[in-house]
Amino acid sequence: MSEHKVTRAERRRAEREARKLLESTHFFNEFLRAMKKTGLVAEERNALVILIVVVSRVLSRPLNVFVKGHSSAGKNWLVTRVLRLLPKSAVAEITSASDKAWNYSGSDFRHRVIYVQEQNEAAGTIDPIRLLISEGKLVRIVPRWEGGQIVTKRHVARGPVAAISTTTRNRLKIDDETRHISIWVDESNDQTRRIVRSYTQDAESLSREDRMTWRMVHLLLESRIGVKVDFPKWFDEVPNCLFVDDLGVRRYYPAFVEACRTICIIRSFQSSRRFSKHGRLQMDFADYAITALIFDPVFVESLRLGKAAGEGTRRLVEELHAENKRPVRAKDLAHKLKCSMDQAYSKLRYAETVGVIRRANKPEKSNRKTFLPTPRPRFVPDPEKLFRKLKHHGTVRFIHPLTGERVVYRHEK
Protein backbone atom coordinates (compact mmCIF):
# COMPACT_ATOMS: atom_id res chain seq x y z
CA MET A 1 0.00 0.00 0.00
CA SER A 2 2.92 2.37 0.51
CA GLU A 3 6.65 2.66 0.06
CA HIS A 4 6.90 2.80 3.88
CA LYS A 5 6.25 -0.18 6.08
CA VAL A 6 2.61 -0.19 7.11
CA THR A 7 1.80 -1.08 10.70
CA ARG A 8 -1.27 -3.07 11.70
CA ALA A 9 -2.71 0.02 13.36
CA GLU A 10 -2.27 2.04 10.17
CA ARG A 11 -3.88 -0.69 8.10
CA ARG A 12 -6.86 -0.92 10.49
CA ARG A 13 -7.26 2.85 10.38
CA ALA A 14 -7.07 2.86 6.56
CA GLU A 15 -9.69 0.12 6.31
CA ARG A 16 -11.99 1.90 8.74
CA GLU A 17 -11.74 5.18 6.80
CA ALA A 18 -12.05 3.40 3.44
CA ARG A 19 -15.31 1.77 4.53
CA LYS A 20 -16.63 5.17 5.61
CA LEU A 21 -15.89 6.51 2.13
CA LEU A 22 -17.58 3.59 0.39
CA GLU A 23 -20.60 3.81 2.68
CA SER A 24 -20.93 7.56 2.06
CA THR A 25 -23.49 8.91 -0.41
CA HIS A 26 -20.86 11.57 -1.20
CA PHE A 27 -18.28 8.99 -2.35
CA PHE A 28 -17.74 10.53 -5.81
CA ASN A 29 -17.52 14.06 -4.38
CA GLU A 30 -14.95 12.85 -1.84
CA PHE A 31 -12.93 11.35 -4.67
CA LEU A 32 -12.96 14.66 -6.53
CA ARG A 33 -11.95 16.45 -3.33
CA ALA A 34 -8.97 14.10 -3.01
CA MET A 35 -8.07 14.67 -6.66
CA LYS A 36 -8.11 18.45 -6.18
CA LYS A 37 -5.64 18.00 -3.34
CA THR A 38 -3.32 16.27 -5.81
CA GLY A 39 -3.55 19.33 -8.10
CA LEU A 40 -6.53 18.55 -10.35
CA VAL A 41 -7.82 21.69 -12.07
CA ALA A 42 -11.36 21.24 -13.46
CA GLU A 43 -11.51 17.97 -15.52
CA GLU A 44 -13.85 16.53 -12.87
CA ARG A 45 -15.89 14.47 -15.32
CA ASN A 46 -12.82 12.96 -16.97
CA ALA A 47 -11.39 12.09 -13.55
CA LEU A 48 -14.64 10.30 -12.63
CA VAL A 49 -14.63 8.39 -15.92
CA ILE A 50 -11.09 7.16 -15.28
CA LEU A 51 -12.03 6.20 -11.70
CA ILE A 52 -14.97 4.11 -12.94
CA VAL A 53 -12.81 2.48 -15.62
CA VAL A 54 -10.23 1.39 -13.02
CA VAL A 55 -12.93 0.09 -10.66
CA SER A 56 -14.52 -1.84 -13.55
CA ARG A 57 -11.50 -4.15 -13.47
CA VAL A 58 -13.50 -6.22 -10.94
CA LEU A 59 -16.02 -7.07 -13.71
CA SER A 60 -15.75 -9.93 -16.17
CA ARG A 61 -15.92 -7.34 -18.98
CA PRO A 62 -14.10 -4.23 -17.71
CA LEU A 63 -14.23 -0.83 -19.36
CA ASN A 64 -11.34 0.62 -21.37
CA VAL A 65 -10.55 4.23 -22.19
CA PHE A 66 -8.46 6.33 -24.56
CA VAL A 67 -7.50 9.71 -23.10
CA LYS A 68 -6.97 11.99 -26.09
CA GLY A 69 -5.44 15.41 -26.59
CA HIS A 70 -2.51 17.32 -27.99
CA SER A 71 0.99 17.00 -26.61
CA SER A 72 1.40 18.79 -23.25
CA ALA A 73 -2.38 18.97 -22.75
CA GLY A 74 -2.09 16.98 -19.51
CA LYS A 75 -3.37 13.53 -20.53
CA ASN A 76 -0.81 11.44 -18.65
CA TRP A 77 -0.81 13.83 -15.71
CA LEU A 78 -4.56 13.27 -15.30
CA VAL A 79 -4.30 9.48 -15.56
CA THR A 80 -1.36 9.15 -13.19
CA ARG A 81 -3.10 11.24 -10.53
CA VAL A 82 -5.99 8.75 -10.50
CA LEU A 83 -3.69 5.71 -10.60
CA ARG A 84 -1.68 7.00 -7.61
CA LEU A 85 -4.73 6.28 -5.49
CA LEU A 86 -4.60 2.58 -6.42
CA PRO A 87 -2.40 -0.06 -4.79
CA LYS A 88 0.63 -0.89 -6.95
CA SER A 89 -0.62 -4.46 -7.30
CA ALA A 90 -3.64 -3.19 -9.25
CA VAL A 91 -1.70 -1.45 -12.05
CA ALA A 92 0.63 -2.68 -14.81
CA GLU A 93 2.25 0.27 -16.57
CA ILE A 94 3.54 -0.43 -20.08
CA THR A 95 5.91 2.04 -21.76
CA SER A 96 7.32 -0.29 -24.43
CA ALA A 97 6.62 -3.95 -25.11
CA SER A 98 6.90 -6.43 -27.96
CA ASP A 99 4.16 -8.93 -28.75
CA LYS A 100 6.06 -11.77 -27.07
CA ALA A 101 6.90 -9.80 -23.93
CA TRP A 102 3.29 -10.00 -22.75
CA ASN A 103 3.40 -13.80 -22.64
CA TYR A 104 6.85 -14.00 -21.07
CA SER A 105 6.29 -11.30 -18.46
CA GLY A 106 5.27 -13.80 -15.79
CA SER A 107 2.68 -11.26 -14.62
CA ASP A 108 -0.90 -12.08 -13.74
CA PHE A 109 -2.97 -9.41 -15.46
CA ARG A 110 -6.33 -10.63 -14.18
CA HIS A 111 -8.50 -7.78 -12.88
CA ARG A 112 -5.68 -5.27 -13.20
CA VAL A 113 -5.37 -1.91 -14.95
CA ILE A 114 -3.08 -1.88 -17.99
CA TYR A 115 -1.78 1.65 -18.54
CA VAL A 116 -0.07 2.46 -21.85
CA GLN A 117 1.39 5.96 -22.10
CA GLU A 118 1.24 7.69 -25.48
CA GLN A 119 -0.11 4.94 -27.70
CA ASN A 120 2.27 4.90 -30.70
CA GLU A 121 4.84 2.73 -32.43
CA ALA A 122 7.31 3.04 -29.54
CA ALA A 123 4.84 1.41 -27.20
CA GLY A 124 4.64 -1.64 -29.42
CA THR A 125 1.56 -2.94 -31.15
CA ILE A 126 -1.74 -2.59 -29.34
CA ASP A 127 -2.91 -5.98 -30.67
CA PRO A 128 -1.96 -7.86 -27.45
CA ILE A 129 -4.06 -5.45 -25.36
CA ARG A 130 -6.88 -5.81 -27.88
CA LEU A 131 -6.79 -9.59 -27.44
CA LEU A 132 -6.64 -9.36 -23.66
CA ILE A 133 -9.74 -7.17 -23.82
CA SER A 134 -11.75 -9.27 -26.28
CA GLU A 135 -10.53 -12.80 -25.51
CA GLY A 136 -9.47 -12.42 -21.88
CA LYS A 137 -6.12 -14.11 -22.52
CA LEU A 138 -3.04 -14.22 -24.75
CA VAL A 139 -1.73 -17.63 -25.73
CA ARG A 140 1.64 -18.22 -27.42
CA ILE A 141 2.87 -21.71 -28.35
CA VAL A 142 6.66 -21.85 -28.54
CA PRO A 143 8.52 -24.86 -30.07
CA ARG A 144 11.96 -25.76 -28.71
CA TRP A 145 14.49 -28.60 -28.88
CA GLU A 146 14.55 -30.64 -25.69
CA GLY A 147 15.93 -34.15 -25.02
CA GLY A 148 16.56 -34.85 -28.67
CA GLN A 149 13.07 -33.88 -29.79
CA ILE A 150 10.91 -30.84 -30.48
CA VAL A 151 8.51 -30.00 -27.67
CA THR A 152 6.14 -27.08 -27.32
CA LYS A 153 5.61 -24.81 -24.36
CA ARG A 154 2.44 -22.84 -23.81
CA HIS A 155 2.76 -19.30 -22.42
CA VAL A 156 -0.51 -17.69 -21.28
CA ALA A 157 -1.16 -14.13 -20.11
CA ARG A 158 -4.65 -13.86 -18.64
CA GLY A 159 -7.21 -11.09 -18.23
CA PRO A 160 -9.72 -9.58 -17.92
CA VAL A 161 -8.08 -6.16 -17.83
CA ALA A 162 -9.18 -2.53 -17.74
CA ALA A 163 -6.99 -0.71 -20.27
CA ILE A 164 -6.09 2.98 -20.21
CA SER A 165 -4.10 4.51 -23.07
CA THR A 166 -3.21 8.10 -23.86
CA THR A 167 -2.79 9.34 -27.41
CA THR A 168 -2.39 12.51 -29.44
CA ARG A 169 -4.39 10.94 -32.25
CA ASN A 170 -8.06 11.82 -32.55
CA ARG A 171 -8.93 8.50 -34.20
CA LEU A 172 -7.25 5.12 -33.98
CA LYS A 173 -7.83 1.79 -35.70
CA ILE A 174 -11.49 0.86 -35.68
CA ASP A 175 -10.78 -2.40 -33.82
CA ASP A 176 -9.29 -0.36 -31.00
CA GLU A 177 -11.93 2.37 -31.01
CA THR A 178 -14.73 -0.19 -30.70
CA ARG A 179 -13.21 -1.57 -27.51
CA HIS A 180 -12.63 1.78 -25.78
CA ILE A 181 -14.43 4.81 -24.47
CA SER A 182 -12.77 8.02 -25.65
CA ILE A 183 -12.40 11.16 -23.55
CA TRP A 184 -10.70 14.41 -24.51
CA VAL A 185 -8.85 16.65 -22.08
CA ASP A 186 -10.07 20.24 -21.95
CA GLU A 187 -7.89 22.31 -24.30
CA SER A 188 -9.95 25.51 -24.11
CA ASN A 189 -8.47 28.92 -23.40
CA ASP A 190 -10.43 29.11 -20.15
CA GLN A 191 -8.90 25.83 -18.97
CA THR A 192 -5.41 27.08 -19.82
CA ARG A 193 -6.06 30.18 -17.69
CA ARG A 194 -7.33 28.04 -14.81
CA ILE A 195 -4.21 25.88 -14.95
CA VAL A 196 -1.71 28.74 -15.04
CA ARG A 197 -3.53 30.52 -12.19
CA SER A 198 -3.27 27.38 -10.07
CA TYR A 199 0.54 27.50 -10.15
CA THR A 200 0.66 30.43 -7.72
CA GLN A 201 -2.21 29.36 -5.47
CA ASP A 202 -1.62 27.60 -2.18
CA ALA A 203 -3.23 24.18 -2.20
CA GLU A 204 -3.62 21.32 0.20
CA SER A 205 -1.73 18.15 -0.54
CA LEU A 206 -2.91 14.58 -0.14
CA SER A 207 -1.37 13.12 2.99
CA ARG A 208 0.19 9.67 3.25
CA GLU A 209 -2.80 8.60 5.37
CA ASP A 210 -5.22 9.81 2.69
CA ARG A 211 -3.36 7.87 -0.01
CA MET A 212 -3.43 4.75 2.16
CA THR A 213 -7.17 5.17 2.66
CA TRP A 214 -7.88 5.43 -1.07
CA ARG A 215 -5.68 2.45 -1.84
CA MET A 216 -7.62 0.50 0.75
CA VAL A 217 -10.85 1.61 -0.97
CA HIS A 218 -9.67 -0.17 -4.11
CA LEU A 219 -8.59 -3.24 -2.16
CA LEU A 220 -12.07 -3.44 -0.61
CA LEU A 221 -13.65 -3.07 -4.04
CA GLU A 222 -11.64 -6.07 -5.18
CA SER A 223 -13.75 -8.13 -2.77
CA ARG A 224 -16.56 -7.63 -5.31
CA ILE A 225 -14.71 -9.57 -8.04
CA GLY A 226 -17.13 -12.16 -9.38
CA VAL A 227 -20.26 -10.50 -7.96
CA LYS A 228 -23.12 -10.50 -10.49
CA VAL A 229 -25.27 -7.43 -11.08
CA ASP A 230 -28.86 -7.91 -12.24
CA PHE A 231 -30.81 -5.29 -14.16
CA PRO A 232 -34.43 -4.54 -13.19
CA LYS A 233 -37.27 -4.87 -15.66
CA TRP A 234 -37.68 -1.10 -16.02
CA PHE A 235 -34.19 -0.89 -17.57
CA ASP A 236 -35.68 -2.39 -20.76
CA GLU A 237 -37.15 1.07 -21.38
CA VAL A 238 -33.68 2.64 -21.76
CA PRO A 239 -33.00 1.20 -25.26
CA ASN A 240 -36.47 2.38 -26.33
CA CYS A 241 -35.43 5.98 -25.55
CA LEU A 242 -31.85 5.67 -26.79
CA PHE A 243 -30.39 7.98 -29.44
CA VAL A 244 -29.96 5.61 -32.42
CA ASP A 245 -29.22 7.94 -35.33
CA ASP A 246 -25.56 6.89 -35.31
CA LEU A 247 -24.23 3.32 -35.62
CA GLY A 248 -21.60 4.23 -33.03
CA VAL A 249 -24.35 3.68 -30.45
CA ARG A 250 -23.86 -0.07 -30.95
CA ARG A 251 -20.28 0.42 -29.77
CA TYR A 252 -20.97 2.65 -26.77
CA TYR A 253 -24.18 1.24 -25.29
CA PRO A 254 -22.50 -1.96 -23.96
CA ALA A 255 -19.90 0.30 -22.31
CA PHE A 256 -22.71 2.31 -20.70
CA VAL A 257 -24.22 -0.91 -19.33
CA GLU A 258 -20.86 -1.96 -17.82
CA ALA A 259 -20.51 1.53 -16.31
CA CYS A 260 -23.92 1.02 -14.65
CA ARG A 261 -22.66 -2.27 -13.21
CA THR A 262 -19.54 -0.55 -11.90
CA ILE A 263 -21.51 2.25 -10.22
CA CYS A 264 -23.76 -0.38 -8.63
CA ILE A 265 -20.73 -2.19 -7.21
CA ILE A 266 -19.21 1.02 -5.85
CA ARG A 267 -22.52 1.91 -4.14
CA SER A 268 -23.07 -1.65 -2.88
CA PHE A 269 -21.27 -0.79 0.39
CA GLN A 270 -24.00 1.65 1.40
CA SER A 271 -26.23 0.51 4.26
CA SER A 272 -29.38 0.65 2.11
CA ARG A 273 -28.05 -1.92 -0.38
CA ARG A 274 -28.68 -5.62 -0.01
CA PHE A 275 -27.37 -8.75 -1.74
CA SER A 276 -29.85 -11.40 -2.84
CA LYS A 277 -29.76 -14.83 -1.22
CA HIS A 278 -27.71 -15.93 -4.23
CA GLY A 279 -25.11 -13.22 -3.58
CA ARG A 280 -26.21 -10.99 -6.46
CA LEU A 281 -26.77 -7.24 -6.62
CA GLN A 282 -29.59 -5.45 -8.39
CA MET A 283 -28.98 -2.11 -10.02
CA ASP A 284 -31.32 0.61 -8.75
CA PHE A 285 -32.54 3.80 -10.37
CA ALA A 286 -29.96 5.96 -8.58
CA ASP A 287 -27.19 3.80 -10.11
CA TYR A 288 -28.60 4.54 -13.56
CA ALA A 289 -29.00 8.26 -12.84
CA ILE A 290 -25.44 8.67 -11.56
CA THR A 291 -24.04 6.76 -14.55
CA ALA A 292 -26.05 8.89 -16.99
CA LEU A 293 -24.96 12.15 -15.33
CA ILE A 294 -21.30 11.18 -15.69
CA PHE A 295 -21.24 9.34 -19.02
CA ASP A 296 -23.95 10.80 -21.24
CA PRO A 297 -21.82 13.82 -22.31
CA VAL A 298 -18.84 11.50 -22.83
CA PHE A 299 -20.68 9.30 -25.33
CA VAL A 300 -22.29 12.30 -27.03
CA GLU A 301 -18.82 13.78 -27.50
CA SER A 302 -17.55 10.51 -28.98
CA LEU A 303 -20.43 10.34 -31.44
CA ARG A 304 -19.95 13.95 -32.48
CA LEU A 305 -16.24 13.50 -33.00
CA GLY A 306 -17.03 10.91 -35.65
CA LYS A 307 -17.37 14.15 -37.61
CA ALA A 308 -14.01 15.35 -36.33
CA ALA A 309 -13.28 17.99 -38.95
CA GLY A 310 -16.59 19.73 -38.34
CA GLU A 311 -16.43 19.30 -34.57
CA GLY A 312 -13.24 21.32 -34.37
CA THR A 313 -15.05 24.20 -36.03
CA ARG A 314 -18.03 23.72 -33.73
CA ARG A 315 -15.82 24.05 -30.67
CA LEU A 316 -14.39 27.30 -32.00
CA VAL A 317 -17.86 28.64 -32.83
CA GLU A 318 -19.02 27.69 -29.33
CA GLU A 319 -15.99 29.41 -27.76
CA LEU A 320 -16.34 32.57 -29.87
CA HIS A 321 -20.08 32.75 -29.16
CA ALA A 322 -19.40 32.54 -25.42
CA GLU A 323 -16.69 35.22 -25.62
CA ASN A 324 -18.53 37.71 -27.86
CA LYS A 325 -22.12 37.03 -26.72
CA ARG A 326 -23.38 37.00 -30.32
CA PRO A 327 -23.53 34.65 -33.34
CA VAL A 328 -20.22 33.98 -35.07
CA ARG A 329 -19.19 35.41 -38.44
CA ALA A 330 -16.60 34.06 -40.87
CA LYS A 331 -14.52 37.13 -40.01
CA ASP A 332 -14.45 36.05 -36.35
CA LEU A 333 -13.26 32.57 -37.25
CA ALA A 334 -10.64 33.87 -39.68
CA HIS A 335 -9.25 36.16 -36.99
CA LYS A 336 -9.23 33.32 -34.44
CA LEU A 337 -7.44 30.89 -36.77
CA LYS A 338 -5.32 33.56 -38.49
CA CYS A 339 -6.50 32.23 -41.84
CA SER A 340 -8.10 33.70 -44.96
CA MET A 341 -11.82 34.45 -45.23
CA ASP A 342 -12.15 31.76 -47.91
CA GLN A 343 -10.68 29.16 -45.54
CA ALA A 344 -12.98 30.30 -42.73
CA TYR A 345 -16.07 30.09 -44.99
CA SER A 346 -15.01 26.61 -46.12
CA LYS A 347 -14.76 25.36 -42.54
CA LEU A 348 -18.13 26.88 -41.62
CA ARG A 349 -19.86 25.42 -44.70
CA TYR A 350 -18.54 21.92 -43.90
CA ALA A 351 -19.52 22.16 -40.22
CA GLU A 352 -23.01 23.29 -41.26
CA THR A 353 -23.28 20.44 -43.77
CA VAL A 354 -22.50 17.76 -41.16
CA GLY A 355 -24.91 19.40 -38.73
CA VAL A 356 -22.63 20.53 -35.91
CA ILE A 357 -23.39 24.26 -36.40
CA ARG A 358 -26.47 26.07 -37.76
CA ARG A 359 -27.29 29.37 -39.41
CA ALA A 360 -28.27 32.01 -36.87
CA ASN A 361 -29.83 34.47 -39.35
CA LYS A 362 -32.18 34.01 -42.26
CA PRO A 363 -30.61 33.81 -45.74
CA GLU A 364 -31.11 37.19 -47.37
CA LYS A 365 -29.43 38.88 -50.29
CA SER A 366 -26.05 40.39 -49.37
CA ASN A 367 -26.37 39.67 -45.64
CA ARG A 368 -23.44 38.18 -43.77
CA LYS A 369 -23.98 34.64 -42.58
CA THR A 370 -23.73 34.09 -38.84
CA PHE A 371 -23.60 30.75 -37.02
CA LEU A 372 -24.28 29.10 -33.68
CA PRO A 373 -23.34 25.63 -32.40
CA THR A 374 -26.17 23.11 -32.62
CA PRO A 375 -27.45 21.64 -29.35
CA ARG A 376 -25.98 18.25 -28.56
CA PRO A 377 -28.44 15.32 -28.45
CA ARG A 378 -28.56 13.06 -25.41
CA PHE A 379 -27.17 9.53 -25.63
CA VAL A 380 -29.33 7.88 -22.96
CA PRO A 381 -32.60 9.30 -21.63
CA ASP A 382 -32.48 12.06 -19.04
CA PRO A 383 -32.81 10.32 -15.63
CA GLU A 384 -35.54 12.61 -14.30
CA LYS A 385 -37.63 12.36 -17.49
CA LEU A 386 -37.20 8.59 -17.56
CA PHE A 387 -38.25 8.38 -13.90
CA ARG A 388 -41.48 10.25 -14.66
CA LYS A 389 -42.16 8.17 -17.75
CA LEU A 390 -41.73 4.90 -15.86
CA LYS A 391 -44.00 6.04 -13.04
CA HIS A 392 -41.36 4.52 -10.81
CA HIS A 393 -42.71 3.65 -7.37
CA GLY A 394 -41.31 5.46 -4.37
CA THR A 395 -38.85 8.32 -4.23
CA VAL A 396 -35.27 8.26 -5.54
CA ARG A 397 -32.61 10.21 -3.63
CA PHE A 398 -28.90 10.48 -4.37
CA ILE A 399 -26.03 12.96 -4.39
CA HIS A 400 -25.00 14.43 -7.74
CA PRO A 401 -21.52 12.98 -8.50
CA LEU A 402 -20.17 16.27 -9.91
CA THR A 403 -21.89 19.05 -7.98
CA GLY A 404 -22.45 17.34 -4.62
CA GLU A 405 -26.05 18.60 -4.60
CA ARG A 406 -28.88 16.44 -3.26
CA VAL A 407 -31.13 15.15 -6.07
CA VAL A 408 -34.65 13.93 -5.42
CA TYR A 409 -37.02 12.38 -7.98
CA ARG A 410 -40.59 11.86 -6.89
CA HIS A 411 -43.97 11.60 -8.60
CA GLU A 412 -46.34 14.44 -7.92
CA LYS A 413 -49.73 13.39 -6.66
GIVENKA-V906398 format. One line per field, one symbol per residue. ss: DSSP state (h for helix, s for strand, l for the rest). A space follows every 10 residues. Layout:
BEGIN
ss: ???
END
This chain:
BEGIN
ss: lllllllhhh hhhhhhhhhh hhhlllhhhh hhhhhhhlll lllhhhhhhh hhhhhhhhll llllssssll llllhhhhhh hhhllllhhh ssssllllhh hhhhllllll lsssssllll hhhlllhhhh hhhhhlssss ssssssllss ssssssssll ssssssslll lllhhhhlll ssssllllhh hhhhhhhhll lllllllhhh hhhhhhhhhh hhhhllllss llhhhhhhhh llllllllhh hhhhhhhhhh hhhhhhhlll llllllllll ssllhhhhhh hhhhhhhhhh hhhhhhhhhh hhhhhhhhhh hhhhlllssh hhhhhhhlll hhhhhhhhhh hhhlllsssl llllllllls ssslllllll llhhhhhhhh lllllssssl lllllssssl lll
END
